[in-house]
Amino acid sequence: MSFEFINTHLQACLHDALLRKRHQVQHATARKITINNKTYLNFASNDYLGFGDNAIALNELPALGSHSSALVTGYQVQQHALEQYLCAQLGYEAAMLFSSGFSANSSVIKALFQDKTVAQHSAVFQDKLNHASLIDGALHANAALIRFNHNDMNHLRARLEKSTAQNKLIISEGVFSMDGDKAPLSELLALAKQHNAWLMIDDAHGFGVLGKTGLGSCEALNTEQLPELLVITFGKAVASSGACVLGSKHFIDYMLQFNRDYTYSTAMSPLIAGLTLARIKAIKTADDKRAKLNANISYFKQLAKQHNIGVMESSTAIQPIVLGCAEHTLNVASKLKEYGVWLTAIRPPTVAHNTARLRITLSAAHTKHDINHLVNSLVGALV
């Protein structure tokens, strides 16, 4: 029978405890979530600063829709203002907005190496734990894809030294979404310079949280040290949606010619762009929220250590507990729901085989009581 493989693959996912389902959320904040009329403590949100519930006041509400592609009539003053503000704050010449971080990451890599003649002499070097959007972009580009062990600069150095590619692009996340650890930016920048390579950083989980004023993983760098390409997304700490790619004017001009996702997608909503800009300006002065988040991270790690809970080495809001077996991880997550705790069981292929995990995400909105309940619930569920 035609397309019988669909049922076969679904049954295989079910058998291996890898079947994914959606849950209809009735209400959600950074601290609590209501599903099927039951309210849980929410430890699965990326709203790290707890901004999601904060109303944003604008003097005049822009239109909801941009009505067309940015290259037709969709590029309006609100999108331009957001791009210009981010360029000024982050030290880049030019920027372009995307409706999602996945689209931004994957399309930039594909567009950069769209010329097959150029691609024959090009290589993309990716950390093995990079986000699926980055890996997909490289897999669909025409350049060679070379992966290096997670945060292993010696392995990357060996890969670079072995490569004869004329155009080398190194790609890493600023904060890794499933492990919560940070990339060694200074070492990556040094290796890129040494090998005449470009560096691309996806700072989805760092922007808004890291840095003195929340500008992310690269805030401490001076303008001369910045990675050639920086991608920031608005769906995490900014509690909005969409993404922005920043680079030189020549690079962004090149993207305008060859990035198919940008050319053939309706531009970001002017309303979303305006609200996002207002939120980012608020984040710049949200020192109290960042301090509270860091205090919550420290408190959770302290309690986890006291109770011998094996949390991975991470100093960020992402605190994973690797359990290995997908079925066991699902069972623990279900037990936690009985205790009123909602967090996500992350399973292959999102993470490597035998590394299924509970991905705990902390927020400035959580209280010490919430974290106490989380840890006590983990102690009960992990037995």
C-alpha positions in Angstrom: 0.0 0.0 0.0 1.3 3.5 -0.8 2.8 5.4 2.1 2.5 2.5 4.4 5.9 3.6 5.7 4.1 6.4 7.7 2.4 3.9 10.0 5.5 1.8 10.2 7.7 4.7 11.3 5.1 5.9 13.8 4.9 2.4 15.4 8.7 2.3 15.6 8.7 5.7 17.4 6.1 4.4 19.8 8.0 1.2 20.5 11.2 3.1 21.2 9.5 5.7 23.5 10.3 8.4 21.0 6.8 9.3 19.8 6.3 13.1 20.1 3.0 14.7 21.0 1.7 18.2 21.4 0.0 19.4 24.5 -2.6 22.1 24.3 -1.7 24.9 26.7 -4.6 26.8 28.2 -2.4 29.4 30.0 1.3 29.8 30.5 3.7 32.1 32.3 7.4 31.7 32.9 6.5 30.3 36.3 3.3 28.3 35.8 1.5 26.4 33.0 -2.1 25.1 32.7 -2.8 22.0 30.6 -6.0 20.0 30.7 -7.3 22.2 33.5 -4.4 21.3 35.7 -1.8 23.9 36.7 1.9 23.0 37.1 5.1 24.7 38.0 6.7 25.5 34.6 10.3 24.4 34.3 10.2 24.0 30.5 10.0 27.6 29.3 12.7 29.6 27.6 11.3 32.8 29.1 14.4 33.1 31.2 13.8 36.6 32.5 10.0 36.2 33.1 9.1 39.0 30.7 6.4 37.0 28.9 3.6 38.4 31.1 4.8 42.0 31.1 2.6 44.2 28.9 4.3 46.5 26.5 2.9 50.0 25.9 3.4 51.6 22.4 2.2 55.1 21.6 0.8 53.8 18.3 0.2 50.2 17.4 1.6 49.3 14.0 -0.2 47.0 11.6 -0.3 43.3 12.5 0.7 42.2 9.0 3.5 43.3 6.7 1.5 42.1 3.7 4.4 41.0 1.6 8.1 40.0 1.3 10.7 42.5 2.7 11.9 42.9 -0.9 8.5 43.9 -2.2 6.6 46.2 0.2 7.0 44.4 3.5 10.1 46.2 4.9 8.5 48.9 7.0 9.8 51.5 9.5 9.4 49.2 12.5 11.6 46.5 11.1 14.2 49.0 10.0 14.2 50.6 13.5 14.7 47.2 15.2 17.6 46.3 12.8 19.3 49.7 13.3 19.0 49.5 17.1 20.5 46.0 17.2 23.4 47.1 14.9 24.2 50.0 17.2 24.0 48.0 20.3 25.9 44.9 19.1 28.5 46.7 16.9 27.5 45.5 13.4 27.1 47.4 10.1 23.9 45.7 8.9 21.2 43.3 9.9 18.1 41.5 8.5 15.1 40.1 10.3 13.6 36.6 10.0 10.3 35.2 11.3 12.1 32.4 13.1 15.5 31.4 14.3 15.4 28.1 12.4 14.9 30.0 9.2 17.6 32.5 9.9 20.2 29.8 10.7 19.5 27.3 8.0 18.9 29.9 5.2 22.1 31.9 5.9 24.3 28.9 5.5 22.5 27.7 2.4 22.6 31.2 0.8 26.3 31.8 1.6 27.3 28.7 -0.4 24.7 28.8 -3.1 27.3 29.1 -5.8 28.4 25.6 -6.5 31.8 26.7 -7.9 32.5 28.6 -4.7 31.2 25.8 -2.6 33.7 23.3 -4.1 36.4 25.3 -2.3 34.5 25.9 0.9 33.9 24.1 4.2 31.6 24.5 7.2 33.0 23.4 10.6 30.3 22.7 13.1 30.3 21.8 16.7 28.7 18.3 17.0 26.0 19.6 19.5 24.9 22.6 17.3 21.2 23.1 16.9 19.3 21.2 14.2 18.8 24.4 12.2 22.5 24.9 11.8 23.1 21.3 10.9 20.3 21.3 8.4 21.6 24.5 6.8 25.0 22.9 6.2 23.5 19.6 5.0 21.6 21.5 2.3 24.5 23.8 1.4 26.9 22.9 -1.3 30.0 23.2 0.9 31.7 20.4 2.7 30.4 19.8 6.2 33.1 19.0 8.8 32.0 18.4 12.5 34.2 18.7 15.5 33.8 17.3 19.0 31.8 19.5 21.4 33.8 22.5 22.5 37.0 20.6 21.7 39.3 23.3 20.3 42.2 20.8 19.7 39.9 18.7 17.5 38.7 21.9 15.6 42.3 23.0 15.2 43.2 19.6 13.7 40.2 19.8 11.3 41.1 23.3 10.2 44.8 22.4 9.6 43.8 19.4 7.5 41.4 21.4 5.4 42.5 22.9 2.0 39.2 24.9 1.7 39.6 28.5 0.6 36.5 29.6 2.4 36.1 28.3 6.0 33.1 29.0 8.2 33.2 27.9 11.9 29.8 27.7 13.5 28.9 27.3 17.2 26.1 28.2 19.6 26.9 30.8 22.3 24.9 28.7 24.9 24.1 25.2 23.9 20.4 24.5 24.0 20.5 20.9 25.3 23.5 21.0 27.6 23.4 24.6 28.8 27.2 25.1 28.6 28.9 28.0 26.8 31.2 28.1 23.8 34.8 29.1 24.3 34.4 32.3 22.3 37.9 33.6 22.7 39.5 30.4 21.5 37.0 30.1 18.6 37.9 33.7 17.5 41.6 33.0 17.8 41.4 29.8 15.7 39.2 31.6 13.1 41.7 34.4 12.8 44.7 32.0 12.6 43.1 30.0 9.8 41.6 32.9 7.9 38.1 31.6 8.7 34.8 33.3 9.5 33.0 32.6 12.8 29.2 32.4 13.1 27.6 32.3 16.5 24.0 31.4 17.2 23.3 33.2 20.5 19.6 32.2 20.9 20.0 31.2 24.5 22.6 33.9 25.5 20.9 37.0 24.2 19.1 38.9 26.9 20.6 36.8 29.7 24.4 37.0 29.4 26.6 40.1 29.4 26.5 43.2 31.6 23.4 44.6 29.9 22.0 41.4 28.5 23.5 41.7 25.0 24.6 38.1 25.1 27.7 36.0 24.7 29.5 38.6 22.6 28.9 41.7 24.7 32.3 41.7 26.4 34.1 41.6 23.0 35.2 44.8 21.4 34.2 45.6 17.8 37.4 44.3 16.3 36.8 40.9 18.0 33.2 40.2 17.0 32.3 37.1 15.0 31.7 37.8 11.4 28.1 36.5 11.7 25.8 36.7 14.7 22.3 35.3 15.0 20.1 36.3 17.8 16.5 35.1 18.4 13.6 36.8 20.2 11.7 33.7 21.3 13.7 33.1 24.5 14.7 35.8 26.9 13.0 38.5 24.8 9.7 36.6 25.1 8.7 37.5 21.5 9.3 35.7 18.2 11.6 36.0 15.2 15.3 36.4 14.8 18.0 38.7 13.5 21.2 38.0 11.5 23.9 40.6 11.9 27.1 41.1 9.8 28.9 43.4 7.5 27.0 45.5 4.9 28.5 43.4 2.1 27.4 40.2 3.7 23.8 41.4 4.3 23.7 42.7 0.7 24.7 39.3 -0.4 21.9 37.7 1.7 19.4 40.1 0.1 20.3 38.7 -3.3 20.5 35.0 -2.5 18.7 34.1 0.7 15.6 32.3 -0.6 13.8 32.2 2.8 14.1 36.0 3.1 13.1 36.6 -0.5 10.1 34.4 -0.6 8.7 34.8 2.9 6.3 37.5 4.2 8.3 39.9 6.3 8.1 40.0 10.1 5.0 41.7 11.4 5.5 45.4 12.0 3.6 45.0 15.3 6.0 42.2 16.4 9.0 44.3 15.4 7.8 47.3 17.3 7.0 45.3 20.5 10.3 43.4 20.2 12.3 46.6 20.1 10.5 48.0 23.2 11.2 44.7 25.0 14.9 44.7 24.1 15.2 48.2 25.4 13.7 47.0 28.6 16.1 44.1 28.8 19.0 46.5 28.7 18.1 47.7 32.1 16.7 44.5 33.5 19.7 44.0 35.9 17.4 42.9 38.7 15.9 40.1 36.6 19.3 38.8 35.5 20.5 38.9 39.1 17.4 36.9 40.2 17.9 34.4 37.5 21.5 33.9 38.4 20.5 33.5 42.1 17.9 30.9 41.1 20.5 29.0 39.1 22.9 29.0 42.0 20.2 27.9 44.4 19.1 25.1 42.3 22.6 23.8 41.7 23.3 23.9 45.5 20.1 22.0 46.3 20.8 19.4 43.5 24.3 18.8 44.9 23.0 18.4 48.4 20.5 15.7 47.2 23.0 14.0 44.8 21.1 14.8 41.7 23.4 14.5 38.7 23.0 17.8 36.9 25.3 18.5 34.0 28.0 21.2 34.3 26.1 24.3 33.3 26.1 27.8 34.8 23.1 29.0 32.6 19.4 28.7 33.0 19.5 25.3 31.2 20.1 22.6 33.7 19.9 19.1 32.2 19.8 15.8 34.0 20.9 13.0 31.6 19.1 9.7 32.4 20.1 7.8 29.2 17.1 5.6 28.5 14.2 7.4 26.6 11.5 5.3 28.3 12.9 5.9 31.8 13.1 9.6 31.1 9.5 9.7 30.0 8.4 7.8 33.1 10.3 10.3 35.3 8.7 13.2 33.5 5.3 11.7 34.0 6.0 11.1 37.7 7.0 14.8 38.0 3.7 15.8 36.6 2.0 14.0 39.4 4.0 16.2 41.7 2.8 19.3 39.8 6.0 19.9 37.9 6.1 20.3 34.2 9.4 19.9 32.4 10.4 18.3 29.1 11.8 14.8 28.5 14.3 15.4 25.7 14.9 12.2 23.6 16.7 11.2 20.4 17.0 12.5 17.7 17.1 15.9 19.5 20.0 14.5 21.6 22.3 11.6 20.9 21.3 8.0 21.4 21.4 6.9 25.1 21.5 10.6 26.3 17.8 11.2 26.9 17.4 13.8 29.6 15.2 16.0 31.7 15.8 19.5 30.5 15.2 21.9 33.4 15.0 25.6 32.5 15.0 28.2 35.2 13.5 31.7 35.1 13.8 34.9 37.1 10.1 34.4 37.8 10.6 31.2 39.9 10.7 31.5 43.7 12.8 29.6 46.2 9.7 27.7 47.2 9.3 26.7 43.5 12.8 25.4 43.3 12.5 23.6 46.6 9.4 21.8 45.3 11.2 21.0 42.0 14.2 19.4 43.8 12.0 17.5 46.3 9.9 16.2 43.4 13.1 15.1 41.5 14.2 13.2 44.6 10.9 11.4 44.6 10.7 10.8 40.9 14.3 9.6 40.3 14.2 6.7 42.8 
